[in-house]
Amino acid sequence: MKLTYGVHRALQQYADRQAIASGTRQTSFRQLASRVSRLAAVLQDLGVQHEARVALLASNSDRYLEYYLATWWAGAVANPVNTRWSPAEIAYSLNDSGTELLIVDEGHCHLLPAIHGHITGAHLRVAFFDDGSCPPDLFDLEALLGSAAPISDADRQDGDLAVIFYTGGTTGAPKGVMLTHGNLWASAMSRYATVPAVPGAKAIHVAPFFHVAGAGRLISHYLAGGSALAVPAFRPPQVIEAIARHGISEIVLVPSMLQLLLSDSSFDSEKLSSLRRIFYGGSPIGEALLDSALQLLPKVELIQSYGMTETSPLITMNPHDNHVGEGRKTGRHRSAGRAVLGVDLRIVDSQGHVAAVGTSGEIVVRGANVMQGYWGLPEQTSHALRHGWLHTGDVGYLDADGYLFVQDRLKDMIITGGENVYSAEVENVILQHPAVESCAVIGLPDVVWGERVHAAIVVKPGHEASQEEIQAFCRQHIAGYKCPKTVSAVPLLPMSNVGKVLKASLREAHLRAESNRGPQERAS
């Protein structure tokens, strides 16, 4: 099913219902349909051809939904850009995907000169899509949209490519995950089959729309005819006020965001009285945070989701019943829930054999939600998609009733504040520092962020490198959230007999050292 289906259905059934709000703007589904069909015409007039890649570098707003829908309406492929990346990282995704048109908002125009410095190959056209004055030499989409005539929907199909989401790569370079219209549709329907939509639900979107979690929730909510409120960034005081002012009933957060929301000085349970559901993911929820949320927001259901970019993103969901009462006593609030409808999930051993109940192994999945593959990476695609199953690289086990318990990650991925950070990418940067002989990057527990990026470095003889120096060096090359929050100098790194760094041993050593220090020492 094409992802523009929701526009056509809305025009038939609830054209004047609010589709999305942002700032002072409120857009009905009728208005959304008009803008999308005309914006698609503008894109085609700018040379966007069948399956051309169209990128957007912007903060969350109503225009993000218009961008996605107009790109598909025009028959093209979306390539949303991570706003937290450095110009070099942004340019890599544009070069790798062969993006022909980059759309920017006012807040990101200042990055264009640096991005252009890294662009290779064909000429990249740039357009402006915002309320402010359009910079010279950029196409003004809002102005062009005003005089454009609507065009017919390109009527994309299940197997057609819809989005390329770039994620961190285990080899240091980001990978473009190719998701089709059918992939994202299947994930949305699995979500509603498992946790049905509430008629008239209003959702506030704080997760970035360049992430599959934010985009997937935006798309699924719009498809079901829900009303959305897009905010440019997660700032607890503004989010609390927005929930109260708009009567928001649903929100998606990572646990660190929920912690910041509940502990903010402006928090007031009365202002959140309209809230009925909090969907969370990215990392498990701690016992203390769960208790706090249940106490402060007694009318709210907590629902966990587990997934990944390659699965569009849903794999499992854990309902509210497992977070309270008898369900919590079973310990299933610590699980990731059970496979959503339409997703087949197994645990396999190193030989690919199905593991027994309660036995740890790699989590593998299959279903209509599983990606088409990695853009331009046939070998990595074949490695991930083996024998009809996506190998997630995550380790876990299933209990007797099919509840999944995620234990670890095979890929050395760190989840900090809901952001995925691949250790190899950070290591590749640190190793460029002239004072560093070798290094290993690991994730360590963090009260606020879930995990923090930690770098253990071996300094070359006769050299010095402070934590602040390593952090500053990293910030020159990669996004801030990928930079190590802590750095330690070690005489050597633990190695296996085949020369691989034993990161589990390194992590255990650091945890022991931290537990032996006092609270003030750990906080310093």
N, C-alpha and C positions, 0 to 999 in steps of 0.2 A: 504494500500500500504506500502511495506517495505521501510525503509529510506535509504537503499543501492541502491535503484532504480536509483538515480542520477548518480552513478558510471557507471552503465550499459548503461544508455542513453548517457552519455558523450562519452563513448568509440565508440558508433555508430555515433555520430553527430559532436563532436568537441574535439577529443582526445588530440589534441596538444594545446588547449587553456589553458591559465594559470588558475589553480584552486585556488591556495593559495600561498601567499608569507609570509615569516617571516625572519627578519634579512636579511642575504645575500642570502637565499634560495628562489628559485622560482620553484614551482611544477606544472607540467601540469596535466591534468586529466588522461592522459595515465600513468604517473609516480605515481599519487595518487592511481590508481587502482592496480598497481603492488605492491606498498608498503602495501596497505590495505589487499590484499589477502594473502600476505606473513606474515604480522603481525598477522592476524587471525590464521594462522598456528602455529605461535610461541605461541600464547595464548593457543591454544588447547594442544600443546606439554607441556605447563606448568601446565596442568591439568584443564584448564577452560572448564567446561562442559556446557551442555544445560541449559540456564537460570541462570548460575552462575553470581554473582555480581562481577564486575571489577571496582575498584575505581582508580581515577587519582587525584593526589595532585600536581598541576603544574600551572604555569603562562600561559597566552594565548600564543599560538604559532601554527605553522602548524601541529605540532604533536597532538594537541588537536583534530583536525578534524580527523586525522588518528586513534586516540584512539576510538572516537565514532564509526566510520565506521567499524573498525576492530572488535570491540566488538560485533556489530550487525552481521557482516559477519560470526563471529564464533558462532553465536546463543546465545550470552550472553546478560547481562543487564548492562548498564553503571550506575555508582554511582559517579558522579563528586563531588569532595570535595572542600568545601569553604576554600580558602587559608587564609582567615582572621580569621578563628576560632582558638581557643586555642587547644593544643594537646588533652585535655580531651573531647572537643566537637567533634573533628575529630574522636577520638576513639569511641565515642558514636555512630556516624553514621555508622562506620565500624562494630561495634558489633551488632547494631540493625538490620542492613541489612544482616548480615551474609556474608559480603564481604570476598572472598577467596584470591584475588590478589589485592594488592595496588601498583600502579605505581607512581613513584615520579620523578621530575626533579631535577637538581643539586641545585637549589635555595631552595629546601625544604627538602633536606636530613637531615639537622641538627635537624629537628623535630622528626625524627624516634625514638630515644631513649625514649623521653617523651611519644610519641604515644604508643609505645610498653608497657609502664608502665601501660596503661589503657586498654589494649586489654584483653578480656576474651574469653573463649571458644576455638574453634578450632584454629590451627596454621594459622597465616596470612603470606602468602608469599609476598615478596616485590621485585619489579623489577625497574630498572633504565632506563629512556628514555630521553636521552639528548646527547649533544655533548661532554661533559667533560668525565673525567675518571670515570668509574663505581666504586663505593665504594665496599669494600670487602663484601662478603656474599649476594650481590644482583645480580639478574639476569640482564644481560645487553641486553635489547631488541634490540638496534640498531645492536649490534654484531650478535645476533641470527637471526635477520631479514635478514642480508646479505647472509646467507647460507640457508635460508628457501625456500622451494618450495611452490608456491601458492596453495590454496585450493578453492573449490567451495563455493559460497555464500550459507549460511544456509537457505536463502529464508524465512525470518520471515514474518508474516502476520499481518493484521490490529490489531487483538486482542492481539498480543503478547507484553509482557512487554518490553519496550525499555530503560527507564531511571527511576531511583529513585532520585528525587531532594529533598534534606532535607531542610526544612524551619523552622523558629522559631515556637515554639509551644505556644499556649495561656496558657497552664498549666506549661510552663517552659521547657519542653523537646522538641527538634526538632521532626518534623513529616516527614516521608518519603512519598512524593507525587509520586504515581505510574502513569507514563504516557506511553501509548502504542505507537507502530509505527503509528497506525491509528490516535491517538490523535494529535501527532506532525505533521503528514501529513495534517490532516484537518485544523490545524491552519495555516500552510504554504499556503495551497490553498485558504483559506479565505482571507489571506493577499493579495495574488496576484489577487483575484477576486475583491477586494475592491480598491487596489492601484496596478495597473498592473506593472510588472517588466519592466525595461528599458533595451533593448538589449545592451549587452556589459558593463553593469554597473559594476563599481569597488567600493567595499565597504571596509572601514577600520573598524575593530572590536576592540573597546576599552572596551566594557562591558565584564566582566569576563564570560568565557564559563562555569563556574560552576553554573551560574544563568540561569534560563529558558529564560530570556530576551536575554542574550548573545548567549546561545546555540540555541534558537529558530531562531534567526536572522541568525546565521551561517548556520544552517541546511536549512532554506528556501532559502537563497541566493545560496548555493551550488546546491540545487535541481533545481533551475532555470538556472543553468549554469553560474552564475556570478563569477567574480574573486574577491578574498578576500585578504586582508592584515591584518594579526594578529599582534598586538603589545602587549607586556607583561603587560603594565600598562598605565593608562591615565596620561600623563604628557604633558600639553599644548604645550610647545615648540617643543617636539618631534612629537606630533600629527600634528601640523601645517606644519612642514618640510616634514613629510611623505605624507600628502595630496598633497603638491606641487610636490614632487619628483615622486609620483606614479600616479598622475592624478586622485585622488579619487573623485568619484561622489556622494557617499552616506555614511552616518554615523548615528549611533544610540547613543543618549546621554540622560542623565537625565538633567533637567534644571540647576542644580548646576554645572554640567560639562560644559554646554554651557556658563554659566556666566564666569567660569574660563577661557574658551577658548577665549572669546571675550575681556576679561579684561587683558589678559596676555601681558607682555611688548613686546613679540615677534610677537604679532598678526599683520598680514598684509593681507588686503583683496585680494591683487593680488595673494598671495600664495594659497588662497582658491578659486581661480577663476574656478577651475574644479568642485567644489562642486555644486550639484544640489538638493539634498534632505537631510534634517535633520529630522530623526524620533526621537521623544522624548516621554518620559513617566516617570512613577514613582511619578510624582506630576504635578500639573498644572503649566503653565508658567505665570510668573508675567507680568504685563503690561509694566513695564520699560524694562525688559529683551526682551520681544517681540518687542518693538519699536527699541531697540538697534540692535537686530538680523536682522530685516527687513531693517534697515538703512545701516548696515555694509555689509550685504550679500544679496543685492537686487535680485540676480538671483536664490536664494535658496528657495525651497519649504519647509515649516514647516508642519509636519504631526504628530499629536498626536496619541498615542496608549494607551489604557487602558486594563488591564488584570491582571492575577495572575498566580501563578505557577499551580494551579489546572485547569486552562483552556488553558494551553500549548503554549503561554499565552494569546492569543488575545480574547478580548470580543468586543471592539469597536475601531473605528479609526475616527479621525477628520481631514478632508482634509485641504490643504493649503488655499482653497478659503474662509474658515471660519476665517482665521487669518488676512485677508486683505479686504480692500474696503467695499462693502455692506455686505459681510458676517460678518465682524467684527462688523459692526454697529448693527447687530442683537444680539450681545453678545454671539454668539455661539462659539467664540474662548475660552470661559470659560467652555464650555462643554467638555465632553470626546468623543464626536462624536456619531455616530450611530452604531448599531450592525453590525459586519462584516457578509458577506454572509455565511450562514450555522450556525449562532448562534442565538438562540431564547432568548430574554431578556424580563424580566418583573420586575415590582416593586410590592411588596406585603406588606400587613400590618401584624401586629403581629399574626393575625389569618390565614394567608396564602392566603387571598383574594386579587385579583388584585386591585391595587390602581388606583384612577382616575388620569387623566393627570394633571401634576403639583403638585401632592400630594406625599410627601416623604414616603419612606418605604425601605425595604431591597431589594437589587438588587439580583435577582436570574436568572440563565441562564441554558440552556441545549443545547446540540449539540455534534457532533462527537469529538469535541476538549476537552470535559470534562473528567477529570481524571478517572482512574479505581478505585482509592480510596487511603487511607493512609496505608502504609505498616504496617501490624501487628496490626492495630487499627480498628477493625470492628465497635465498638461503635461510634467512632469519624467519621468514614466513613458514617455510617447510619445517623448520625446527620447532616452531611454536604450535603449528597445526599438524599433528602426527596421528595417523590412523583415524581421522575424523574427529579428533578431540583437541581442544585448546589446552595446552599445558601451561598453567598459570604461573608456575614458579613459586607458588605458595605451599607451605606445609601445614597439614591439619589432619583431623580425624572426624569420623562420623559416629554418633552414638546410635543406639538401637532404634531410635525413632527418626533418624535422618537429620538430626541437628548437627550442623557443622561447627567445629571448634578450630579456628585458625591459630596456629602456634608460632609460625615463623615464616620468613621469606627466603627462598633459595637464591634470589637475585640480588641480595644485599641492598635492597631498596629501603630507604628511610622515609617514614611518613612524619613530617613535622608540620603541625598546624593544618593538617589536611593536604599538604603539598607533597608530592612524590619527589624524592631526591635520590639519584643513583650515585652510589659512592664512587664508581669509576670515573664519572664525569668530574667530580670534585677533586679526586686524586690526580687526574690528568692536569688540572690547573695548578695544584700545589707543587707538583713535581717540576713545574717550570720555574719555580722560585730558585734563585742561584744558591741559596744556603741549604736547600733541602736535598738530602741524599735519597731518602725513601719515605713513604708515608702510607697510612691506611686510614680510611674514613669509615666510621661506624655510627650507628644510632644508639644514643643513651637515653634512658627514661628522663622525662622532663614534666614537671607538674603542669605547666601552662601549655606547652606545645605537643605533649604526648611523647615525642622523641625530639632530641636535639642532635644536630650534626656535630660530631666530634672528630677531630683529626689528631692522630698520633703520628708525630714526625721524628725522623732520625736526621739530625743536623750534621752537615759535612764538617770534618775536622777543621778547626780554625775559624769557623763561621758561627754566627748567632742569628736566631730568628725568634722574635717574641710573638705571643699570641696576637697582639694588635697588628704587627707587621704582616703576619700571614692572612689575617682577616682583611686588611686593607688591600693586599695583593689580589685576593680572591674577588673582591668587589669590583676590581677593574675588568674582570673577565666573565663573571657569571652573576646571575641574579642574587639578590641579597639573601633570600630564604635558603639558597643552596650553600651559602658560606658557613664555615664552621662557627658555632657559637662558643665552642671551647677548643683549645689546642693544648696538647701536652707533648713535651719532648721526651723521647725514650731512647735508651742506648741501642736497642735493636727491636725489630718486630718479630713476634713468634711465627715460625715457619714450619710447614709440614715437610716431610722427607722428599717431596717433589718440588719444593720451593714456593708453595703457595702460602700467603699470609693466613694464619689461623685467626680469623676475625672473632670467632666465638670465644677463644681463649683471651684475646685482647679485650673484648667486652667484659668478660668475667673479671679480669684483673682490675679494670677501671671501676667496676661496680663494687668490688671488695675494698678498693682504696677509698672510694667515696663513703662507704658505710663506716669505715674506720675513722673518718674525720668528723668533727663536730658540726652542728648545724651552721654555725657562723663561718666555718672554713668552707663548707660546701656552697654557701651563698656568695662567697667572695669571688 
